[in-house]
């Protein structure tokens, strides 16, 4: 492998090829195939060669670095740095809707069916701006789900929120929580005539 040369302090040369460097305890010099370096220059060489050896930490980790400090005889004493990286679970984005009518059979013209819609966040991330859309095959306008309220507040408590229950939009639904919408439909005579 071809050698790469550079300059250390005081014009000394160093080489980054794979040859072994050895320190001689007799004359306090760094022996290398390209010559000798003073011990004072050794630290600079080691520093330059170590650049880029840091381990890359994933953005999906919770990372922190700790260091201890103290004093001794008015001197600042610092420890080494110690880091830890804890992986975060994969995000699961999921909603589950259940629709229940107040009348399940034999409706007549003029009767009102009240539908209850429950929406559960069964994933592990918070879902925002939740709305419901309902469609049907009856003659009149489909129910418009609204009046949203929280019906199941799983631990931790109070981590879901909604600024207004009049706009048919739930603002923020935390994992494990369930909200309820309601909507109504009044049966038309044409529904009885045609939906047999």
N, CA, C and O of each residue as an XYZ file, in Angstrom:
784
protein
N       0.848     -1.190      0.000
C       0.000      0.000      0.000
C       0.880      1.234      0.000
O       1.866      1.289      0.734
N       0.540      2.222     -0.809
C       1.347      3.424     -0.927
C       1.293      4.222      0.354
O       0.247      4.318      0.997
N       2.433      4.799      0.724
C       2.509      5.579      1.943
C       1.943      6.967      1.725
O       2.085      7.538      0.644
N       1.296      7.516      2.754
C       0.801      8.893      2.746
C       1.649      9.704      3.718
O       1.813      9.331      4.880
N       2.180     10.810      3.231
C       3.077     11.590      4.057
C       2.413     12.877      4.505
O       1.529     13.402      3.827
N       2.844     13.381      5.652
C       2.332     14.640      6.174
C       3.398     15.312      6.995
O       4.511     14.800      7.111
N       3.083     16.422      7.553
C       4.067     17.199      8.306
C       3.637     17.337      9.748
O       2.500     17.720     10.021
N       4.527     17.032     10.675
C       4.308     17.246     12.101
C       5.008     18.530     12.514
O       5.555     19.254     11.682
N       4.982     18.800     13.815
C       5.637     20.002     14.310
C       7.120     20.004     13.989
O       7.758     18.955     13.903
N       7.656     21.209     13.813
C       9.073     21.422     13.538
C       9.513     20.768     12.225
O      10.690     20.449     12.054
N       8.576     20.568     11.303
C       8.952     20.078      9.989
C       9.221     18.599      9.901
O       9.664     18.130      8.853
N       8.970     17.818     10.982
C       9.232     16.383     10.937
C       8.196     15.703     10.046
O       7.060     16.167      9.948
N       8.581     14.618      9.404
C       7.699     13.883      8.503
C       7.158     12.646      9.202
O       7.840     12.042     10.029
N       5.893     12.263      8.856
C       5.386     10.992      9.356
C       4.775     10.221      8.193
O       4.500     10.789      7.137
N       4.569      8.935      8.394
C       4.072      8.067      7.339
C       2.909      7.258      7.892
O       3.015      6.733      9.001
N       1.759      7.132      7.135
C       0.585      6.415      7.614
C       0.426      5.061      6.945
O      -0.679      4.517      6.920
N       1.507      4.500      6.398
C       1.390      3.172      5.817
C       1.276      2.152      6.934
O       1.385      2.516      8.105
N       1.058      0.886      6.607
C       0.734     -0.128      7.594
C       1.943     -0.665      8.350
O       1.784     -1.585      9.153
N       3.157     -0.127      8.129
C       4.332     -0.593      8.849
C       4.194     -0.314     10.338
O       3.502      0.624     10.733
N       4.839     -1.109     11.154
C       4.738     -0.994     12.609
C       5.665      0.085     13.136
O       6.826      0.174     12.737
N       5.140      0.906     14.039
C       5.941      1.892     14.743
C       6.270      1.340     16.133
O       5.396      0.779     16.795
N       7.497      1.491     16.572
C       7.902      1.007     17.889
C       8.628      2.115     18.638
O       9.352      2.912     18.042
N       8.424      2.154     19.968
C       9.086      3.141     20.808
C      10.300      2.498     21.464
O      10.196      1.440     22.085
N      11.428      3.133     21.322
C      12.642      2.648     21.949
C      12.797      3.308     23.306
O      12.818      4.536     23.396
N      12.907      2.502     24.380
C      13.051      3.070     25.717
C      14.455      3.628     25.940
O      14.666      4.407     26.869
N      15.411      3.244     25.107
C      16.778      3.702     25.321
C      16.952      5.155     24.894
O      17.486      5.956     25.660
N      16.525      5.503     23.715
C      16.762      6.872     23.245
C      15.477      7.678     23.112
O      15.478      8.791     22.587
N      14.352      7.084     23.608
C      13.099      7.831     23.677
C      12.662      8.332     22.302
O      12.176      9.455     22.165
N      12.840      7.480     21.278
C      12.459      7.848     19.925
C      11.487      6.826     19.340
O      11.477      5.662     19.740
N      10.673      7.277     18.389
C       9.720      6.424     17.698
C      10.373      5.902     16.427
O      10.691      6.681     15.528
N      10.578      4.584     16.344
C      11.242      3.972     15.200
C      10.228      3.656     14.108
O       9.142      3.154     14.396
N      10.568      3.939     12.885
C       9.680      3.694     11.759
C      10.531      3.448     10.536
O      11.697      3.840     10.492
N       9.943      2.788      9.526
C      10.706      2.474      8.324
C      11.186      3.721      7.606
O      12.144      3.664      6.835
N      10.518      4.868      7.856
C      10.909      6.102      7.187
C      11.850      6.955      8.030
O      12.272      8.027      7.597
N      12.185      6.482      9.241
C      13.095      7.260     10.067
C      12.627      7.288     11.512
O      11.887      6.406     11.948
N      13.060      8.304     12.257
C      12.759      8.411     13.675
C      12.016      9.704     13.963
O      12.229     10.725     13.310
N      11.113      9.633     14.983
C      10.403     10.810     15.468
C      10.668     10.948     16.953
O      10.749      9.951     17.671
N      10.802     12.167     17.411
C      10.948     12.415     18.839
C       9.649     12.046     19.543
O       8.579     12.075     18.935
N       9.743     11.700     20.824
C       8.562     11.333     21.599
C       7.561     12.477     21.638
O       6.354     12.238     21.651
N       8.041     13.712     21.658
C       7.139     14.868     21.701
C       6.242     14.913     20.488
O       5.136     15.448     20.559
N       6.697     14.361     19.367
C       5.901     14.376     18.148
C       4.959     13.178     18.058
O       4.056     13.155     17.222
N       5.171     12.181     18.924
C       4.368     10.967     18.849
C       2.898     11.257     19.096
O       2.040     10.728     18.389
N       2.589     12.085     20.085
C       1.207     12.385     20.415
C       0.491     13.016     19.244
O      -0.676     12.710     18.998
N       1.161     13.888     18.519
C       0.541     14.530     17.358
C       0.232     13.487     16.288
O      -0.821     13.544     15.652
N       1.142     12.536     16.087
C       0.919     11.509     15.085
C      -0.259     10.623     15.451
O      -1.090     10.319     14.596
N      -0.345     10.201     16.714
C      -1.439      9.355     17.165
C      -2.761     10.083     17.030
O      -3.757      9.487     16.620
N      -2.786     11.358     17.366
C      -4.015     12.157     17.269
C      -4.510     12.234     15.835
O      -5.702     12.068     15.576
N      -3.609     12.484     14.912
C      -4.002     12.617     13.519
C      -4.509     11.297     12.953
O      -5.462     11.287     12.174
N      -3.895     10.197     13.329
C      -4.294      8.912     12.801
C      -5.603      8.428     13.399
O      -6.256      7.572     12.802
N      -6.014      8.942     14.560
C      -7.227      8.488     15.225
C      -8.476      9.179     14.712
O      -9.583      8.739     15.021
N      -8.335     10.246     13.940
C      -9.495     10.979     13.444
C     -10.348     10.068     12.563
O      -9.832      9.363     11.695
N     -11.674     10.094     12.804
C     -12.592      9.311     11.993
C     -12.877      7.930     12.531
O     -13.596      7.169     11.883
N     -12.349      7.569     13.685
C     -12.580      6.251     14.238
C     -13.806      6.198     15.141
O     -14.104      5.130     15.677
N     -14.529      7.293     15.335
C     -15.686      7.290     16.209
C     -16.786      6.406     15.633
O     -16.975      6.344     14.418
N     -17.512      5.719     16.524
C     -18.616      4.858     16.104
C     -19.849      5.700     15.804
O     -20.224      6.549     16.612
N     -20.472      5.484     14.679
C     -21.681      6.228     14.319
C     -22.850      5.751     15.170
O     -23.063      4.546     15.308
N     -23.612      6.685     15.745
C     -24.750      6.370     16.590
C     -26.027      6.598     15.799
O     -26.183      7.635     15.155
N     -26.931      5.643     15.843
C     -28.174      5.735     15.081
C     -29.049      6.861     15.599
O     -29.075      7.137     16.799
N     -29.779      7.522     14.674
C     -30.709      8.569     15.071
C     -31.909      7.995     15.804
O     -32.669      8.749     16.412
N     -32.103      6.661     15.765
C     -33.214      6.021     16.447
C     -32.837      5.576     17.852
O     -33.543      4.766     18.452
N     -31.738      6.092     18.386
C     -31.294      5.760     19.733
C     -31.483      6.941     20.669
O     -31.425      8.097     20.250
N     -31.711      6.637     21.943
C     -31.613      7.648     22.994
C     -30.180      7.582     23.513
O     -29.775      6.575     24.095
N     -29.421      8.635     23.310
C     -28.009      8.622     23.663
C     -27.700      9.685     24.705
O     -28.310     10.753     24.726
N     -26.749      9.375     25.560
C     -26.234     10.376     26.494
C     -24.787     10.046     26.837
O     -24.328      8.917     26.667
N     -24.091     11.053     27.319
C     -22.682     10.912     27.672
C     -22.461     11.487     29.065
O     -22.854     12.618     29.350
N     -21.826     10.695     29.930
C     -21.600     11.102     31.320
C     -20.120     11.352     31.577
O     -19.251     10.696     31.004
N     -19.855     12.317     32.454
C     -18.492     12.602     32.876
C     -18.524     13.067     34.324
O     -19.383     13.863     34.707
N     -17.594     12.575     35.124
C     -17.487     12.987     36.525
C     -16.381     14.026     36.671
O     -15.350     13.959     36.000
N     -16.618     14.989     37.564
C     -15.629     16.031     37.825
C     -15.502     16.249     39.320
O     -16.450     16.032     40.074
N     -14.340     16.671     39.736
C     -14.100     16.988     41.145
C     -12.842     17.810     41.285
O     -12.244     18.221     40.290
N     -12.451     18.045     42.491
C     -11.224     18.801     42.746
C     -10.338     18.064     43.740
O     -10.815     17.346     44.619
N      -9.054     18.262     43.576
C      -8.064     17.759     44.522
C      -6.956     18.800     44.631
O      -6.314     19.148     43.641
N      -6.746     19.287     45.842
C      -5.711     20.299     46.071
C      -5.866     21.461     45.094
O      -4.900     21.911     44.479
N      -7.113     21.937     44.967
C      -7.448     23.071     44.093
C      -7.228     22.765     42.615
O      -7.182     23.676     41.789
N      -7.093     21.488     42.286
C      -6.929     21.090     40.885
C      -8.226     20.463     40.385
O      -8.885     19.724     41.117
N      -8.588     20.755     39.150
C      -9.767     20.168     38.522
C      -9.449     18.749     38.077
O      -8.496     18.519     37.332
N     -10.260     17.794     38.543
C     -10.075     16.397     38.174
C     -11.282     15.962     37.360
O     -12.416     16.046     37.832
N     -11.041     15.494     36.130
C     -12.105     15.052     35.237
C     -11.943     13.574     34.909
O     -10.828     13.087     34.724
N     -13.053     12.875     34.841
C     -13.024     11.465     34.460
C     -13.033     11.322     32.937
O     -13.042     12.304     32.194
N     -13.028     10.095     32.518
C     -13.253      9.808     31.098
C     -14.723     10.066     30.763
O     -15.544     10.255     31.661
N     -15.048     10.073     29.482
C     -16.435     10.154     29.028
C     -16.976      8.735     28.836
O     -16.282      7.868     28.306
N     -18.210      8.506     29.267
C     -18.860      7.215     29.063
C     -20.218      7.447     28.414
O     -21.044      8.192     28.939
N     -20.446      6.804     27.265
C     -21.684      7.011     26.515
C     -22.518      5.739     26.467
O     -21.987      4.630     26.539
N     -23.825      5.914     26.345
C     -24.741      4.787     26.207
C     -25.784      5.138     25.161
O     -26.249      6.276     25.090
N     -26.147      4.151     24.348
C     -27.181      4.336     23.323
C     -28.232      3.248     23.495
O     -27.917      2.059     23.435
N     -29.491      3.658     23.711
C     -30.595      2.724     23.892
C     -31.545      2.846     22.708
O     -32.105      3.921     22.492
N     -31.745      1.788     21.938
C     -32.603      1.874     20.749
C     -34.059      2.170     21.110
O     -34.562      1.708     22.135
N     -34.724      2.942     20.258
C     -36.143      3.230     20.395
C     -36.925      2.231     19.541
O     -36.480      1.862     18.454
N     -38.094      1.791     20.032
C     -38.883      0.814     19.294
C     -39.366      1.405     17.971
O     -39.460      2.624     17.824
N     -39.664      0.546     17.026
C     -40.191      0.973     15.737
C     -41.592      1.559     15.908
O     -42.420      1.005     16.631
N     -41.846      2.676     15.241
C     -43.150      3.336     15.343
C     -44.241      2.487     14.698
O     -44.075      1.991     13.584
N     -45.371      2.323     15.417
C     -46.545      1.634     14.889
C     -47.685      2.642     14.857
O     -48.135      3.102     15.906
N     -48.153      2.987     13.669
C     -49.222      3.980     13.494
C     -50.495      3.248     13.108
O     -50.603      2.723     12.001
N     -51.482      3.213     14.040
C     -52.665      2.409     13.786
C     -53.879      2.960     14.522
O     -53.798      3.321     15.696
N     -55.007      3.019     13.814
C     -56.292      3.393     14.405
C     -57.293      2.280     14.147
O     -57.253      1.634     13.100
N     -58.200      2.052     15.110
C     -59.244      1.037     14.973
C     -60.599      1.688     15.234
O     -60.800      2.308     16.278
N     -61.523      1.550     14.295
C     -62.853      2.164     14.397
C     -63.909      1.076     14.568
O     -63.884      0.052     13.885
N     -64.835      1.318     15.492
C     -65.994      0.441     15.679
C     -67.253      1.287     15.637
O     -67.353      2.293     16.339
N     -68.222      0.881     14.811
C     -69.471      1.628     14.642
C     -70.629      0.786     15.167
O     -70.777     -0.379     14.798
N     -71.460      1.392     16.042
C     -72.578      0.671     16.645
C     -73.857      1.488     16.510
O     -73.887      2.640     16.941
N     -74.934      0.919     15.914
C     -76.206      1.632     15.794
C     -77.085      1.399     17.027
O     -77.006      0.356     17.677
N     -77.914      2.382     17.328
C     -78.820      2.240     18.474
C     -79.988      1.309     18.169
O     -80.567      0.731     19.090
N     -80.343      1.153     16.903
C     -81.395      0.237     16.468
C     -80.771     -0.729     15.473
O     -80.107     -0.311     14.524
N     -80.983     -1.999     15.689
C     -80.309     -2.991     14.841
C     -81.239     -3.708     13.882
O     -80.768     -4.452     13.022
N     -82.560     -3.508     14.001
C     -83.476     -4.185     13.068
C     -84.842     -3.506     13.085
O     -85.228     -2.873     14.068
N     -85.576     -3.654     11.956
C     -86.964     -3.239     11.883
C     -87.239     -1.760     12.033
O     -88.221     -1.393     12.679
N     -86.408     -0.884     11.461
C     -86.657      0.555     11.594
C     -87.785      0.990     10.667
O     -87.962      0.435      9.583
N     -88.541      1.984     11.105
C     -89.637      2.542     10.322
C     -89.313      3.975      9.914
O     -88.421      4.610     10.476
N     -90.032      4.456      8.954
C     -89.870      5.851      8.530
C     -90.116      6.780      9.712
O     -91.072      6.600     10.466
N     -89.261      7.756      9.864
C     -89.385      8.710     10.958
C     -88.542      8.356     12.174
O     -88.298      9.220     13.015
N     -88.095      7.124     12.291
C     -87.248      6.745     13.421
C     -85.820      7.274     13.214
O     -85.333      7.364     12.087
N     -85.182      7.612     14.301
C     -83.803      8.118     14.246
C     -82.846      7.060     14.781
O     -83.007      6.540     15.885
N     -81.875      6.771     13.982
C     -80.808      5.845     14.402
C     -79.625      6.680     14.877
O     -79.135      7.547     14.154
N     -79.175      6.414     16.087
C     -77.983      7.080     16.604
C     -76.804      6.127     16.488
O     -76.830      5.010     17.007
N     -75.786      6.584     15.809
C     -74.590      5.765     15.635
C     -73.505      6.240     16.613
O     -73.265      7.435     16.786
N     -72.877      5.270     17.230
C     -71.745      5.547     18.112
C     -70.483      5.002     17.445
O     -70.422      3.829     17.076
N     -69.496      5.851     17.297
C     -68.230      5.477     16.657
C     -67.116      5.582     17.705
O     -66.898      6.647     18.283
N     -66.430      4.495     17.939
C     -65.263      4.547     18.816
C     -64.004      4.442     17.966
O     -63.918      3.632     17.043
N     -63.050      5.264     18.296
C     -61.764      5.267     17.583
C     -60.666      5.036     18.621
O     -60.481      5.836     19.537
N     -59.957      3.949     18.462
C     -58.879      3.610     19.403
C     -57.523      3.734     18.723
O     -57.333      3.289     17.591
N     -56.596      4.343     19.430
C     -55.206      4.362     18.975
C     -54.545      3.089     19.495
O     -54.130      3.022     20.652
N     -54.452      2.087     18.633
C     -53.827      0.826     19.064
C     -52.393      0.696     18.564
O     -51.854     -0.407     18.482
N     -51.784      1.825     18.234
C     -50.363      1.850     17.898
C     -49.546      2.299     19.093
O     -49.985      2.183     20.237
N     -48.339      2.820     18.820
C     -47.482      3.279     19.922
C     -46.984      4.708     19.727
O     -46.034      5.134     20.384
N     -47.635      5.454     18.813
C     -47.316      6.865     18.619
C     -48.603      7.683     18.686
O     -49.689      7.158     18.440
N     -48.484      8.958     19.017
C     -49.645      9.832     19.118
C     -50.135     10.224     17.717
O     -49.343     10.591     16.849
N     -51.457     10.137     17.516
C     -52.081     10.466     16.235
C     -52.821     11.791     16.382
O     -53.509     12.007     17.380
N     -52.687     12.671     15.410
C     -53.282     14.007     15.487
C     -54.377     14.199     14.438
O     -54.430     13.503     13.424
N     -55.247     15.172     14.720
C     -56.284     15.633     13.783
C     -57.141     14.474     13.269
O     -57.220     14.238     12.063
N     -57.774     13.761     14.184
C     -58.579     12.600     13.815
C     -59.993     13.032     13.440
O     -60.654     13.746     14.195
N     -60.449     12.596     12.271
C     -61.814     12.868     11.800
C     -62.458     11.554     11.360
O     -61.775     10.551     11.152
N     -63.781     11.579     11.223
C     -64.516     10.404     10.766
C     -65.366     10.769      9.558
O     -65.932     11.861      9.489
N     -65.449      9.857      8.622
C     -66.323     10.029      7.462
C     -67.224      8.815      7.357
O     -66.746      7.681      7.366
N     -68.530      9.045      7.258
C     -69.486      7.947      7.171
C     -70.261      8.047      5.859
O     -70.645      9.139      5.440
N     -70.483      6.924      5.224
C     -71.248      6.883      3.975
C     -72.270      5.756      4.066
O     -72.027      4.740      4.717
N     -73.417      5.940      3.409
C     -74.439      4.879      3.430
C     -75.233      4.888      2.130
O     -75.018      5.724      1.252
N     -76.155      3.936      2.032
C     -76.949      3.785      0.817
C     -78.385      4.282      0.990
O     -79.235      4.020      0.139
N     -78.661      4.992      2.074
C     -80.009      5.484      2.321
C     -80.282      6.745      1.509
O     -79.387      7.305      0.876
N     -81.545      7.179      1.543
C     -81.953      8.303      0.692
C     -81.474      9.648      1.215
O     -81.140     10.530      0.423
N     -81.435      9.823      2.506
C     -81.054     11.103      3.081
C     -79.554     11.231      3.268
O     -78.801     10.300      2.982
N     -79.120     12.403      3.756
C     -77.693     12.627      4.008
C     -77.140     11.637      5.029
O     -77.817     11.267      5.988
N     -75.923     11.225      4.807
C     -75.278     10.281      5.727
C     -75.012     10.943      7.072
O     -74.902     12.166      7.147
N     -74.908     10.152      8.131
C     -74.581     10.722      9.438
C     -73.270     11.504      9.386
O     -72.348     11.158      8.646
N     -73.211     12.547     10.174
C     -71.995     13.356     10.270
C     -71.417     13.180     11.669
O     -71.846     13.863     12.599
N     -70.458     12.285     11.836
C     -69.905     12.033     13.175
C     -69.309     13.290     13.795
O     -68.528     13.997     13.160
N     -69.686     13.561     15.040
C     -69.217     14.760     15.731
C     -69.336     14.535     17.234
O     -69.446     13.399     17.695
N     -69.311     15.640     18.000
C     -69.435     15.594     19.470
C     -68.439     14.617     20.079
O     -68.798     13.795     20.922
N     -67.202     14.712     19.651
C     -66.167     13.771     20.073
C     -65.782     13.976     21.541
O     -65.594     15.104     21.997
N     -65.669     12.871     22.263
C     -65.247     12.887     23.666
C     -64.294     11.719     23.889
O     -64.306     10.746     23.135
N     -63.476     11.819     24.919
C     -62.612     10.682     25.242
C     -63.398      9.711     26.102
O     -64.048     10.109     27.069
N     -63.337      8.435     25.744
C     -64.099      7.420     26.469
C     -63.215      6.456     27.248
O     -63.652      5.904     28.258
N     -61.991      6.245     26.803
C     -61.025      5.426     27.543
C     -59.708      6.186     27.587
O     -59.101      6.471     26.555
N     -59.284      6.504     28.794
C     -58.018      7.219     28.987
C     -57.029      6.271     29.650
O     -56.942      6.197     30.875
N     -56.287      5.550     28.817
C     -55.317      4.582     29.341
C     -54.111      5.307     29.930
O     -53.801      6.437     29.555
N     -53.444      4.633     30.855
C     -52.245      5.208     31.465
C     -51.155      5.391     30.410
O     -51.007      4.553     29.520
N     -50.385      6.494     30.505
C     -50.507      7.584     31.483
C     -51.728      8.464     31.195
O     -52.080      8.695     30.038
N     -52.360      8.946     32.252
C     -53.601      9.685     32.117
C     -53.389     11.085     31.545
O     -52.320     11.681     31.674
N     -54.440     11.580     30.913
C     -54.486     12.970     30.431
C     -53.423     13.307     29.386
O     -52.954     14.443     29.318
N     -53.043     12.317     28.572
C     -52.052     12.596     27.522
C     -52.698     12.768     26.146
O     -51.996     12.955     25.152
N     -54.053     12.705     26.082
C     -54.784     13.035     24.864
C     -55.493     14.366     25.081
O     -55.835     14.717     26.210
N     -55.712     15.104     24.000
C     -56.315     16.427     24.164
C     -57.140     16.819     22.950
O     -56.898     16.367     21.831
N     -58.135     17.688     23.212
C     -58.990     18.215     22.156
C     -59.461     19.594     22.585
O     -60.083     19.745     23.637
N     -59.167     20.588     21.780
C     -59.501     21.964     22.152
C     -60.999     22.215     22.115
O     -61.512     23.020     22.893
N     -61.713     21.529     21.212
C     -63.153     21.743     21.075
C     -63.827     20.462     20.618
O     -63.337     19.792     19.708
N     -64.959     20.112     21.246
C     -65.698     18.929     20.815
C     -66.824     19.285     19.852
O     -67.738     18.491     19.631
N     -66.751     20.485     19.281
C     -67.793     20.947     18.363
C     -67.344     20.991     16.913
O     -68.137     21.321     16.031
N     -66.075     20.660     16.651
C     -65.563     20.784     15.286
C     -65.380     19.444     14.577
O     -64.885     19.400     13.451
N     -65.781     18.342     15.239
C     -65.678     16.996     14.653
C     -64.245     16.584     14.337
O     -64.017     15.728     13.482
N     -63.286     17.185     15.020
C     -61.868     16.832     14.868
C     -61.268     16.644     16.260
O     -61.324     17.541     17.101
N     -60.696     15.463     16.485
C     -59.995     15.245     17.751
C     -58.533     15.612     17.546
O     -57.888     15.121     16.619
N     -58.011     16.479     18.415
C     -56.690     17.066     18.162
C     -55.528     16.094     18.331
O     -54.666     16.013     17.456
N     -55.486     15.354     19.439
C     -54.320     14.519     19.722
C     -54.741     13.292     20.521
O     -55.277     13.416     21.623
N     -54.499     12.113     19.967
C     -54.893     10.854     20.608
C     -53.658     10.017     20.908
O     -52.955      9.576     19.999
N     -53.404      9.806     22.197
C     -52.216      9.078     22.629
C     -52.424      7.565     22.502
O     -53.565      7.109     22.438
N     -51.351      6.789     22.466
C     -51.465      5.330     22.366
C     -52.309      4.743     23.496
O     -52.155      5.118     24.658
N     -53.205      3.818     23.139
C     -54.043      3.141     24.113
C     -55.336      3.852     24.430
O     -56.229      3.250     25.026
N     -55.474      5.118     24.051
C     -56.684      5.886     24.363
C     -57.749      5.681     23.288
O     -57.450      5.353     22.140
N     -59.008      5.886     23.699
C     -60.151      5.730     22.799
C     -61.052      6.949     22.895
O     -61.318      7.453     23.986
N     -61.522      7.423     21.737
C     -62.468      8.534     21.696
C     -63.766      8.061     21.054
O     -63.787      7.067     20.328
N     -64.848      8.784     21.331
C     -66.160      8.415     20.815
C     -66.791      9.586     20.075
O     -66.851     10.701     20.594
N     -67.259      9.328     18.863
C     -68.046     10.270     18.079
C     -69.489      9.760     18.036
O     -69.729      8.571     18.246
N     -70.437     10.635     17.770
C     -71.814     10.225     17.540
C     -72.357     10.896     16.286
O     -71.944     11.993     15.911
N     -73.303     10.198     15.646
C     -73.967     10.728     14.461
C     -75.360     10.134     14.371
O     -75.600      9.056     14.914
N     -76.274     10.799     13.710
C     -77.659     10.321     13.620
C     -78.150     10.292     12.183
O     -77.654     11.004     11.310
N     -79.152      9.435     11.974
C     -79.833      9.407     10.689
C     -81.313      9.124     10.933
O     -81.661      8.185     11.649
N     -82.174      9.932     10.340
C     -83.613      9.730     10.435
C     -84.103      9.021      9.181
O     -83.910      9.495      8.062
N     -84.723      7.902      9.389
C     -85.137      7.037      8.278
C     -86.227      7.728      7.441
O     -87.180      8.288      7.983
N     -86.067      7.676      6.130
C     -87.023      8.254      5.179
C     -88.025      7.187      4.714
O     -87.750      5.989      4.785
N     -89.183      7.641      4.240
C     -90.150      6.696      3.684
C     -89.569      5.995      2.459
O     -89.839      4.818      2.221
N     -88.773      6.724      1.690
C     -88.170      6.094      0.505
C     -87.199      4.978      0.884
O     -86.999      4.037      0.116
N     -86.596      5.085      2.073
C     -85.742      3.986      2.527
C     -86.571      2.725      2.743
O     -86.165      1.625      2.367
N     -87.758      2.908      3.364
C     -88.638      1.759      3.597
C     -89.146      1.210      2.257
O     -89.273     -0.002      2.086
N     -89.435      2.111      1.308
C     -89.969      1.685      0.008
C     -88.946      0.904     -0.817
O     -89.304     -0.056     -1.500
N     -87.689      1.307     -0.758
C     -86.701      0.760     -1.705
C     -85.681     -0.186     -1.080
O     -85.161     -1.058     -1.776
N     -85.385     -0.046      0.179
C     -84.317     -0.859      0.795
C     -84.924     -2.094      1.457
O     -84.859     -2.261      2.675
N     -85.510     -2.947      0.636
C     -86.130     -4.186      1.124
C     -85.273     -5.385      0.727
O     -85.620     -6.523      1.043
